[in-house]
Amino acid sequence: MSDTRIRLLQEEDWDELVNLEESAYAASGLSEGEAALRSRHRASPSTCFALEHAGGFGGYLLALPYPLFRSPDLSLTEEGAVQGSNLHLHDLVIAERARGRGLAHRMQQHLEEAARTACYQTLSLVAVHGSQVLWTTLGYGARPDIGLPASYGTEAVYMAKSLETTGASRFSGPLPEPKRADADVSAPNAVPRSRPATGALSFLLAFQYATRVFG
């Protein structure tokens, strides 16, 4: 795809990113708004990407380090960066004009490669409305026992996968079990903001939705 490339998110992308996020999620109540989106990016600029497709903005991916078995609350903004060995795929949206080309899958693979290069040991996400079936085929394991913030609705499922890297950072095999403290789903380094959130969907047909994913 010579007319397509994935690069780091830049300041000039934000107007289109915010518009794309709103069009994808506003109707279902999942839209976070610019302040929350920027806070995810500030937490980890090196793992947030823009998709250029056919000469225009084709989509984005936001990922940030987050403790394994926890997830960002959609009703909170990030206050600062979190250190750790788990990288959380928080949001991925592909513009309507670029859908049906496997670009969401391509961006997810790009993130996975970046995570391995940076020696993350695991990847995680929150799947909504049955999309865990798809993520299972990509190596993620569903963890319905892990509690989620209420902002994800009642049908969301936490998922994670282990990554293999080289040297001392190699990690393979089953995921560790959460400690009792991990059942606390309060988000670290976050400040509250007011916004309702429910589920969104239609992903299984063409890799369109997953962890708040349009593709």
C-alpha angles and dihedrals in degrees: 000000000000091000092056132072138160119223139160116288113262135199093253090059096065101087092053093040093053092046091049093048092050094048090050099047114015096089092054097042095248098112110120100190131230098289094057093042092051090049091057089051094048089054091061118001092172092064099046116092142188125212118222112200130173092345097310145075106291103175147304144240126210120196131162139175110269133165113272112260092023130088138195114270111239089218093056135068123222114255097194147340121298120215122216148102098271123085116201120211099215106169139004124175129174119199114248093245090058100045125113094042100094092252095136089056090047091053091048090052090049090054092048091052091048091049092053091047090052090048097244110164100207142020124212140182142165114247118205134205101001098316089126086088090068096042089053089063088055093055102267119134120217116236106190088167091069113093119231133201112270090242090080094061127233101294101054119115129203113231135183141174134197121239129213118223132164134265123003093345095063112133125179141147129048122349116258116259116254117257117237090258090059090069087074103096096191108128117243119230093013136128124207124255129175118252134125117232133191134155133298130193159153097126109127095073097062110357090273106140135021125123088016086311131163114182 
